Amino acid sequence: MMRSALILTVGCWTLAAGCYFLDIDSWLMAAGAWLAGMVCWLFTLRYQLNRQQTINIRQHKSG
């Protein structure tokens, strides 16, 4: 789950950079790809934080 979200993030940002530097289509497409990358990146951070909190709760209950 985490790996695929990171791959998607890098892919979106690569698409955004390609659109911007190669002047493909418009800046709107580049901005959309960059925003999609940000959403994926924030999702991975949230997933990681939730996972860490779950681990901490389980350790606290067992200890």
FILOTOR-216155 format. One line per 5 residues: number of its first residue (from 0); their letters; for each residue x, y, z of C-alpha. Coordinates in steps of 0.1 Angstrom, whole numbers, plus 5000, padded with zeros to 4 digits. Layout:
BEGIN
NUM) a) X,Y,Z ~ ...
***
This chain:
BEGIN
0) mmrsa) 5000,5000,5000 ~ 5027,5025,5010 ~ 5050,5016,4982 ~ 5023,5020,4955 ~ 5013,5054,4970
5) liltv) 5050,5066,4969 ~ 5054,5053,4933 ~ 5022,5072,4924 ~ 5035,5104,4941 ~ 5068,5102,4922
10) gcwtl) 5050,5095,4890 ~ 5027,5125,4894 ~ 5056,5148,4902 ~ 5076,5135,4873 ~ 5047,5142,4850
15) aagcy) 5043,5177,4864 ~ 5080,5184,4859 ~ 5079,5170,4824 ~ 5048,5191,4815 ~ 5064,5222,4829
20) fldid) 5099,5219,4815 ~ 5089,5204,4781 ~ 5061,5229,4778 ~ 5036,5201,4770 ~ 4999,5211,4769
25) swlma) 4996,5238,4796 ~ 5007,5248,4831 ~ 4972,5237,4842 ~ 4981,5200,4835 ~ 5014,5204,4853
30) agawl) 4997,5220,4883 ~ 4971,5192,4884 ~ 4998,5165,4883 ~ 5017,5183,4911 ~ 4986,5186,4932
35) agmvc) 4978,5149,4927 ~ 5014,5141,4938 ~ 5009,5162,4969 ~ 4976,5144,4978 ~ 4993,5110,4974
40) wlftl) 5023,5122,4995 ~ 5000,5135,5023 ~ 4981,5102,5021 ~ 5013,5082,5027 ~ 5022,5104,5056
45) ryqln) 4987,5099,5072 ~ 4989,5062,5066 ~ 5023,5060,5082 ~ 5012,5080,5112 ~ 4981,5059,5117
50) rqqti) 5002,5027,5115 ~ 5027,5040,5140 ~ 4999,5050,5164 ~ 4984,5015,5161 ~ 5017,4999,5169
55) nirqh) 5022,5022,5199 ~ 4987,5014,5213 ~ 4993,4977,5209 ~ 5026,4979,5227 ~ 5010,5000,5255
60) ksg) 4982,4975,5260 ~ 5005,4945,5261 ~ 5032,4961,5283
***
